[in-house]
Amino acid sequence: MIDTITNEKRAGVLVQALPYIQNFQNKTIVVKYGGNAMLNNELKKAVIEDIILMSYVGIRTVLVHGGGPEIEAMLKKTGKESRFVNGLRYTDEETMDIVQMVLCGKLNKEIAALIQQNGGKACGLCGIDGGLLKAKKMKEDIGLVGEIIDVDVSILNTVLNSGFIPVISSVAYGTDEDKSLNINADIAAAKIAGALKAEKLILMTDVRGILRDIQDENSLIKTATLSDLETLKKDGILTRGMLPKTDCCVMALKDGVKKAHIIDGRLPHVLMIELFTDEGIGTMIVGD
């Protein structure tokens, strides 16, 4: 049997969205785009449509993207072996050339083009452009991997005020050796959101959100405060890949972002569900 939606239900969906659209108008929302949503064509299309709609209804939308799988694929093509230290890619000069080529060249422009092909207006940038992200090499010996020391959002405000969606790849200008530095995309998004005093930081991942039991997808924690996160960390619930993501959310909130969200990018139109419905989706993190 074909599932249909009545006009009355359609109207109900739109009416439910109205107060959220009104509330978010002229507010800034930073979205970190990565994971499966960048690889699956159906999900990719849904994300692009959501981003364009956000912009159309007056949300100052900033898109920060990763590209780990694409970098990995290019490294394999060149016969270069990947190496990770505490979850971060060891980045020598040859690897950095590939990172910059894939992130700032191929992926960044592909995403900007997709937005424009679907009726939006996009401006592809990397952290080097306009001095957006300045960084120094991390103390740990992992090569050309950076720690952000300054965010200059003037270029973002110029782009946003002109009605464009900034699409940002996470490569920064290195201040200590005048070399480009590889930056974790979640951290870049959190730092940019903080500098913009964004209404929300949204991290798209490949899990439902924070799970009380990692083996049980129905154990989703829908809302957590900063104090709750400390407790979850002590109890060993925040582990592996979720720990650095929640650390990014904490960083953003402490820098002035009002709310941070970890949502499941494997679902189509997940941004619309989070922003414009009463139920929302994923885990929302707020201050105490």
Kinemage of the C-alpha trace (Angstrom):
@kinemage 1
@onewidth
@group {chain A} dominant
@subgroup {mainchain}
@vectorlist {calphas} color= white
{ca met a 1} P 0.000 0.000 0.000
{ca ile a 2} L 1.367 3.426 -0.982
{ca asp a 3} L 1.807 5.785 1.968
{ca thr a 4} L 0.269 9.150 1.122
{ca ile a 5} L 0.178 12.473 2.921
{ca thr a 6} L -2.968 14.584 2.928
{ca asn a 7} L -3.035 18.309 2.236
{ca glu a 8} L -4.060 18.806 5.851
{ca lys a 9} L -0.907 17.008 7.041
{ca arg a 10} L 1.234 19.008 4.630
{ca ala a 11} L -0.243 22.207 6.027
{ca gly a 12} L 0.418 20.965 9.559
{ca val a 13} L 4.091 20.387 8.779
{ca leu a 14} L 4.447 23.905 7.382
{ca val a 15} L 2.604 25.505 10.300
{ca gln a 16} L 4.814 23.621 12.782
{ca ala a 17} L 7.892 24.953 10.987
{ca leu a 18} L 6.739 28.594 10.995
{ca pro a 19} L 7.794 29.610 14.548
{ca tyr a 20} L 11.197 28.005 14.047
{ca ile a 21} L 11.699 29.843 10.754
{ca gln a 22} L 10.746 33.104 12.467
{ca asn a 23} L 13.051 32.394 15.414
{ca phe a 24} L 16.094 31.519 13.296
{ca gln a 25} L 15.750 34.366 10.786
{ca asn a 26} L 19.002 36.357 10.608
{ca lys a 27} L 20.624 33.963 13.110
{ca thr a 28} L 23.841 32.113 12.272
{ca ile a 29} L 23.989 28.318 12.155
{ca val a 30} L 27.236 26.465 11.464
{ca val a 31} L 26.899 22.951 10.027
{ca lys a 32} L 29.778 20.475 9.911
{ca tyr a 33} L 29.168 18.167 6.952
{ca gly a 34} L 30.965 14.845 6.728
{ca gly a 35} L 30.725 11.083 7.011
{ca asn a 36} L 28.260 8.987 5.010
{ca ala a 37} L 26.251 12.051 3.992
{ca met a 38} L 29.171 13.088 1.753
{ca leu a 39} L 29.443 9.699 0.059
{ca asn a 40} L 25.829 8.691 -0.594
{ca asn a 41} L 24.317 10.599 -3.536
{ca glu a 42} L 20.778 10.594 -2.120
{ca leu a 43} L 21.950 11.916 1.247
{ca lys a 44} L 24.230 14.443 -0.452
{ca lys a 45} L 21.276 15.833 -2.422
{ca ala a 46} L 19.148 16.045 0.742
{ca val a 47} L 21.859 17.945 2.637
{ca ile a 48} L 22.318 20.411 -0.206
{ca glu a 49} L 18.543 21.001 -0.408
{ca asp a 50} L 18.373 21.550 3.360
{ca ile a 51} L 21.271 24.015 3.295
{ca ile a 52} L 19.688 25.983 0.433
{ca leu a 53} L 16.313 26.098 2.198
{ca met a 54} L 17.960 27.306 5.400
{ca ser a 55} L 19.527 30.151 3.468
{ca tyr a 56} L 16.282 30.962 1.623
{ca val a 57} L 14.336 31.410 4.893
{ca gly a 58} L 16.880 33.894 6.200
{ca ile a 59} L 19.280 31.726 8.227
{ca arg a 60} L 22.919 32.809 7.933
{ca thr a 61} L 24.187 29.337 7.054
{ca val a 62} L 27.860 28.337 7.180
{ca leu a 63} L 28.900 24.894 5.900
{ca val a 64} L 32.213 23.393 7.067
{ca his a 65} L 33.141 20.095 5.421
{ca gly a 66} L 35.515 17.229 6.030
{ca gly a 67} L 36.764 14.681 3.521
{ca gly a 68} L 38.611 11.853 5.255
{ca pro a 69} L 37.454 9.018 2.939
{ca glu a 70} L 38.304 11.022 -0.190
{ca ile a 71} L 41.762 11.868 1.189
{ca glu a 72} L 42.287 8.196 2.036
{ca ala a 73} L 41.299 7.172 -1.492
{ca met a 74} L 43.707 9.655 -3.071
{ca leu a 75} L 46.552 8.552 -0.805
{ca lys a 76} L 45.958 4.954 -1.890
{ca lys a 77} L 46.033 6.016 -5.544
{ca thr a 78} L 49.441 7.582 -5.009
{ca gly a 79} L 50.675 4.545 -3.080
{ca lys a 80} L 51.065 6.467 0.158
{ca glu a 81} L 50.210 4.706 3.420
{ca ser a 82} L 48.063 6.504 6.003
{ca arg a 83} L 49.272 6.772 9.553
{ca phe a 84} L 47.257 7.934 12.558
{ca val a 85} L 48.391 9.165 15.972
{ca asn a 86} L 45.651 9.313 18.638
{ca gly a 87} L 42.987 9.471 15.936
{ca leu a 88} L 44.665 12.294 13.955
{ca arg a 89} L 46.199 11.765 10.522
{ca tyr a 90} L 49.983 12.112 10.510
{ca thr a 91} L 50.522 14.732 7.829
{ca asp a 92} L 53.934 15.065 6.206
{ca glu a 93} L 54.491 17.535 3.356
{ca glu a 94} L 53.460 15.082 0.628
{ca thr a 95} L 50.282 14.166 2.516
{ca met a 96} L 49.545 17.847 3.121
{ca asp a 97} L 49.717 18.503 -0.622
{ca ile a 98} L 47.101 15.785 -1.156
{ca val a 99} L 44.924 17.050 1.738
{ca gln a 100} L 44.956 20.552 0.285
{ca met a 101} L 44.265 19.321 -3.235
{ca val a 102} L 41.311 17.134 -2.165
{ca leu a 103} L 39.752 19.413 0.465
{ca cys a 104} L 40.359 22.896 -0.925
{ca gly a 105} L 40.225 21.936 -4.582
{ca lys a 106} L 38.073 18.975 -5.511
{ca leu a 107} L 35.583 18.625 -2.639
{ca asn a 108} L 35.144 22.290 -1.767
{ca lys a 109} L 34.328 23.268 -5.320
{ca glu a 110} L 32.105 20.220 -5.884
{ca ile a 111} L 29.959 21.183 -2.873
{ca ala a 112} L 29.790 24.834 -3.907
{ca ala a 113} L 28.812 23.763 -7.434
{ca leu a 114} L 26.070 21.446 -6.113
{ca ile a 115} L 24.553 24.295 -4.111
{ca gln a 116} L 24.544 26.542 -7.158
{ca gln a 117} L 23.165 23.831 -9.459
{ca asn a 118} L 20.216 23.439 -7.082
{ca gly a 119} L 19.362 27.139 -6.938
{ca gly a 120} L 21.519 28.341 -4.054
{ca lys a 121} L 24.425 30.792 -3.919
{ca ala a 122} L 27.707 29.456 -2.558
{ca cys a 123} L 31.231 30.712 -2.070
{ca gly a 124} L 33.935 28.068 -1.642
{ca leu a 125} L 36.669 28.984 0.851
{ca cys a 126} L 39.423 27.359 2.845
{ca gly a 127} L 40.802 28.531 6.178
{ca ile a 128} L 43.683 30.289 4.450
{ca asp a 129} L 41.387 32.660 2.496
{ca gly a 130} L 41.109 36.072 4.125
{ca gly a 131} L 43.159 34.805 7.074
{ca leu a 132} L 40.048 32.958 8.283
{ca leu a 133} L 41.934 30.287 10.264
{ca lys a 134} L 45.398 30.797 11.702
{ca ala a 135} L 47.066 27.880 13.425
{ca lys a 136} L 50.293 26.601 14.905
{ca lys a 137} L 51.633 23.067 14.722
{ca met a 138} L 50.406 20.816 17.498
{ca lys a 139} L 52.956 19.939 20.157
{ca glu a 140} L 52.466 16.264 19.440
{ca asp a 141} L 54.677 15.040 16.597
{ca ile a 142} L 52.022 14.479 13.920
{ca gly a 143} L 53.515 16.607 11.174
{ca leu a 144} L 51.613 19.447 9.553
{ca val a 145} L 48.528 19.215 11.764
{ca gly a 146} L 47.440 22.468 13.333
{ca glu a 147} L 45.861 23.861 16.466
{ca ile a 148} L 43.739 26.952 15.729
{ca ile a 149} L 44.990 30.089 17.488
{ca asp a 150} L 42.877 32.736 15.745
{ca val a 151} L 39.668 32.979 13.713
{ca asp a 152} L 39.026 36.094 11.625
{ca val a 153} L 35.391 35.983 10.509
{ca ser a 154} L 35.434 39.225 8.502
{ca ile a 155} L 35.485 37.346 5.184
{ca leu a 156} L 32.581 35.153 6.364
{ca asn a 157} L 30.497 38.179 7.318
{ca thr a 158} L 31.197 39.740 3.918
{ca val a 159} L 30.096 36.541 2.160
{ca leu a 160} L 27.019 36.079 4.391
{ca asn a 161} L 25.969 39.730 4.061
{ca ser a 162} L 26.105 39.308 0.285
{ca gly a 163} L 23.589 36.448 0.465
{ca phe a 164} L 26.045 33.621 -0.186
{ca ile a 165} L 26.569 30.374 1.750
{ca pro a 166} L 30.232 30.008 2.772
{ca val a 167} L 31.510 26.482 2.118
{ca ile a 168} L 34.706 26.006 4.126
{ca ser a 169} L 37.411 23.348 3.964
{ca ser a 170} L 39.478 22.852 7.108
{ca val a 171} L 42.980 23.865 6.034
{ca ala a 172} L 44.603 26.725 7.971
{ca tyr a 173} L 47.447 29.163 7.522
{ca gly a 174} L 50.373 28.043 9.681
{ca thr a 175} L 51.940 30.978 11.518
{ca asp a 176} L 55.108 29.265 12.726
{ca glu a 177} L 56.534 27.985 9.429
{ca asp a 178} L 54.375 29.768 6.825
{ca lys a 179} L 52.972 26.397 5.765
{ca ser a 180} L 49.419 25.178 5.325
{ca leu a 181} L 48.219 23.034 8.217
{ca asn a 182} L 45.637 20.258 8.325
{ca ile a 183} L 42.817 20.949 10.823
{ca asn a 184} L 40.215 18.540 12.175
{ca ala a 185} L 36.930 19.652 10.546
{ca asp a 186} L 34.870 19.295 13.758
{ca ile a 187} L 37.304 21.570 15.591
{ca ala a 188} L 37.318 24.062 12.714
{ca ala a 189} L 33.495 24.181 12.741
{ca ala a 190} L 33.407 24.648 16.530
{ca lys a 191} L 35.964 27.468 16.438
{ca ile a 192} L 34.183 29.215 13.559
{ca ala a 193} L 30.813 28.878 15.320
{ca gly a 194} L 32.298 30.366 18.475
{ca ala a 195} L 33.872 33.280 16.624
{ca leu a 196} L 30.544 34.026 14.902
{ca lys a 197} L 28.622 33.636 18.223
{ca ala a 198} L 26.355 31.293 16.294
{ca glu a 199} L 22.899 30.275 17.422
{ca lys a 200} L 23.763 26.625 16.777
{ca leu a 201} L 26.626 24.330 15.883
{ca ile a 202} L 25.406 21.144 14.175
{ca leu a 203} L 27.784 18.203 13.751
{ca met a 204} L 26.587 15.597 11.244
{ca thr a 205} L 27.870 12.128 12.126
{ca asp a 206} L 27.257 8.463 11.316
{ca val a 207} L 25.495 7.686 14.619
{ca arg a 208} L 22.154 8.769 16.125
{ca gly a 209} L 23.849 10.992 18.714
{ca ile a 210} L 25.141 10.243 22.211
{ca leu a 211} L 24.048 6.733 23.173
{ca arg a 212} L 23.897 5.621 26.814
{ca asp a 213} L 24.646 2.116 25.522
{ca ile a 214} L 26.729 2.108 22.345
{ca gln a 215} L 25.202 -1.263 21.382
{ca asp a 216} L 21.631 0.041 21.671
{ca glu a 217} L 20.515 2.716 19.189
{ca asn a 218} L 17.346 3.220 21.257
{ca ser a 219} L 19.397 4.507 24.208
{ca leu a 220} L 19.757 7.974 22.660
{ca ile a 221} L 20.350 10.837 25.096
{ca lys a 222} L 18.269 13.654 23.606
{ca thr a 223} L 19.521 16.530 25.773
{ca ala a 224} L 22.688 16.970 27.827
{ca thr a 225} L 24.219 19.857 29.758
{ca leu a 226} L 27.926 20.520 30.189
{ca ser a 227} L 27.709 18.942 33.653
{ca asp a 228} L 25.958 15.899 32.177
{ca leu a 229} L 28.827 15.451 29.725
{ca glu a 230} L 31.347 15.410 32.582
{ca thr a 231} L 29.318 12.690 34.291
{ca leu a 232} L 29.004 10.683 31.067
{ca lys a 233} L 32.753 10.971 30.577
{ca lys a 234} L 33.489 9.747 34.124
{ca asp a 235} L 31.056 6.857 33.665
{ca gly a 236} L 32.850 5.764 30.493
{ca ile a 237} L 29.825 6.403 28.265
{ca leu a 238} L 31.634 8.984 26.142
{ca thr a 239} L 34.337 7.013 24.396
{ca arg a 240} L 36.147 6.674 21.080
{ca gly a 241} L 34.865 8.961 18.297
{ca met a 242} L 32.112 10.546 20.401
{ca leu a 243} L 34.531 11.991 22.941
{ca pro a 244} L 36.262 14.453 20.567
{ca lys a 245} L 32.878 15.452 19.089
{ca thr a 246} L 31.452 16.340 22.501
{ca asp a 247} L 34.695 18.184 23.308
{ca cys a 248} L 34.078 20.315 20.192
{ca cys a 249} L 30.539 21.043 21.364
{ca val a 250} L 31.825 22.091 24.794
{ca met a 251} L 34.428 24.341 23.147
{ca ala a 252} L 31.740 26.015 21.012
{ca leu a 253} L 29.370 26.578 23.951
{ca lys a 254} L 32.152 28.086 26.060
{ca asp a 255} L 32.951 30.424 23.152
{ca gly a 256} L 29.379 31.765 23.064
{ca val a 257} L 27.405 29.361 20.849
{ca lys a 258} L 23.905 28.884 22.315
{ca lys a 259} L 23.305 25.214 21.445
{ca ala a 260} L 25.268 22.363 19.902
{ca his a 261} L 23.787 19.309 18.215
{ca ile a 262} L 25.152 15.905 17.227
{ca ile a 263} L 22.825 14.433 14.593
{ca asp a 264} L 22.643 11.386 12.335
{ca gly a 265} L 23.763 12.321 8.827
{ca arg a 266} L 22.682 8.897 7.538
{ca leu a 267} L 19.056 10.114 7.497
{ca pro a 268} L 17.743 12.248 4.608
{ca his a 269} L 16.770 15.847 5.438
{ca val a 270} L 18.052 15.485 8.979
{ca leu a 271} L 18.778 19.239 9.162
{ca met a 272} L 15.146 20.071 8.427
{ca ile a 273} L 13.953 17.618 11.074
{ca glu a 274} L 16.279 19.121 13.677
{ca leu a 275} L 15.607 22.759 12.902
{ca phe a 276} L 11.937 22.918 11.973
{ca thr a 277} L 10.087 20.233 13.963
{ca asp a 278} L 9.020 20.035 17.602
{ca glu a 279} L 10.659 16.634 18.070
{ca gly a 280} L 14.091 17.479 16.680
{ca ile a 281} L 16.620 14.679 16.283
{ca gly a 282} L 19.922 13.533 17.743
{ca thr a 283} L 21.495 14.957 20.913
{ca met a 284} L 21.272 18.630 21.875
{ca ile a 285} L 23.964 20.000 24.192
{ca val a 286} L 23.329 23.171 26.190
{ca gly a 287} L 25.049 25.123 28.923
{ca asp a 288} L 24.273 24.494 32.601
